[in-house]
Amino acid sequence: MSIELYWGSGSTPAWRVQLALAVKGLPYTSHLLSFSARETRTPEFLAINPRGKVPALRDGDVVVNESIAILAYLDRAYPEHPLFGATPAEAAKVWRMVMEFESHGNPTISAVARPLLFGTWEADSSKVREGLPALHTELDLLAERVATGTMVGDTVSAADIVWFCGLQQLVRAATRPAAAGFDLGVWPLSARWPAIAAWARRIEAIEGYDATRPPHWAEGEHPSPARIG
Ligand SMILES: N[C@@H](CCC(=O)N[C@@H](CS)C(=O)NCC(=O)O)C(=O)O
């Protein structure tokens, strides 16, 4: 079967899937869709995902939407280099960390990052400041969880991938000029959270990592750091 991935530059859910494919060393056909050209809303793409969202993956007759479902599918279809642990206990821990990102990590990061990324930091300045203590608490917890190198077991799992992509969104926001007015205390990560920086370096060392980075993040007036670790 040949894997096809529909993705968009800067979509962290899509980045999760690209990283999972890199961890597993699976080749795929890339379909990069332009958000600005509304390529996620064409009849052809809506036939793949009626919600018009990337990532979407096709593998022969199987079509999967939703990044975490795609990771779970890839792990069942291509078990080498497991993403959801090697034992039932590890699987439970990976799922717990993934769901903690969705329930806690993502909203906490978004509260601070989104106003900086989407140009609303002036109107939302109190929300950004109020979000900082919770953000620092999440980063403290993440640092504890990655202190041994990876979140679960000793290989990169779906938990690492999901948290890493979320962290990337935070770093992109924290390295924007507008962030200077907020004293986020987040960048460079190594200043306060060296364990997180070391963990990020490990993920950035995955073979093929560079090809997974959102292409447009390397461009423009304020490119994101090529490495966060
Ligand atoms: N929960 C979904 C989120 C997918 C999503 O929101 N994708 C956004 C990009 S990050 C998208 O495709 N937006 C395009 C649009 O709404 O037209 C997942 O994890 O796959």
The ligand as an SDF file (V2000), in Angstrom:
LIG
                    3D

 20 19  0  0  0  0  0  0  0  0999 V2000
   -8.3040   17.7790   15.9470 N   0  0  0  0  0  0  0  0  0  0  0  0
   -7.7990   17.8450   14.5940 C   0  0  0  0  0  0  0  0  0  0  0  0
   -7.4570   19.2940   14.2940 C   0  0  0  0  0  0  0  0  0  0  0  0
   -7.3250   19.5280   12.8050 C   0  0  0  0  0  0  0  0  0  0  0  0
   -7.2920   21.0160   12.4790 C   0  0  0  0  0  0  0  0  0  0  0  0
   -7.8680   21.8590   13.1960 O   0  0  0  0  0  0  0  0  0  0  0  0
   -6.6130   21.3520   11.3710 N   0  0  0  0  0  0  0  0  0  0  0  0
   -6.5220   22.7250   10.9460 C   0  0  0  0  0  0  0  0  0  0  0  0
   -5.0500   23.1430   10.8530 C   0  0  0  0  0  0  0  0  0  0  0  0
   -4.2410   23.0620   12.4270 S   0  0  0  0  0  0  0  0  0  0  0  0
   -7.1100   22.8730    9.5390 C   0  0  0  0  0  0  0  0  0  0  0  0
   -7.0340   21.9730    8.7440 O   0  0  0  0  0  0  0  0  0  0  0  0
   -7.6720   24.0240    9.2240 N   0  0  0  0  0  0  0  0  0  0  0  0
   -8.0650   24.2940    7.8770 C   0  0  0  0  0  0  0  0  0  0  0  0
   -9.4270   24.8500    7.7520 C   0  0  0  0  0  0  0  0  0  0  0  0
  -10.1420   24.9470    8.7620 O   0  0  0  0  0  0  0  0  0  0  0  0
   -9.7620   25.2150    6.6190 O   0  0  0  0  0  0  0  0  0  0  0  0
   -6.5680   16.9310   14.4580 C   0  0  0  0  0  0  0  0  0  0  0  0
   -5.9130   16.6660   15.4760 O   0  0  0  0  0  0  0  0  0  0  0  0
   -6.3050   16.4430   13.3560 O   0  0  0  0  0  0  0  0  0  0  0  0
  1  2  1  0
  2  3  1  0
  2 18  1  0
  3  4  1  0
  4  5  1  0
  5  6  2  0
  5  7  1  0
  7  8  1  0
  8  9  1  0
  8 11  1  0
  9 10  1  0
 11 12  2  0
 11 13  1  0
 13 14  1  0
 14 15  1  0
 15 16  2  0
 15 17  1  0
 18 19  2  0
 18 20  1  0
M  END
$$$$
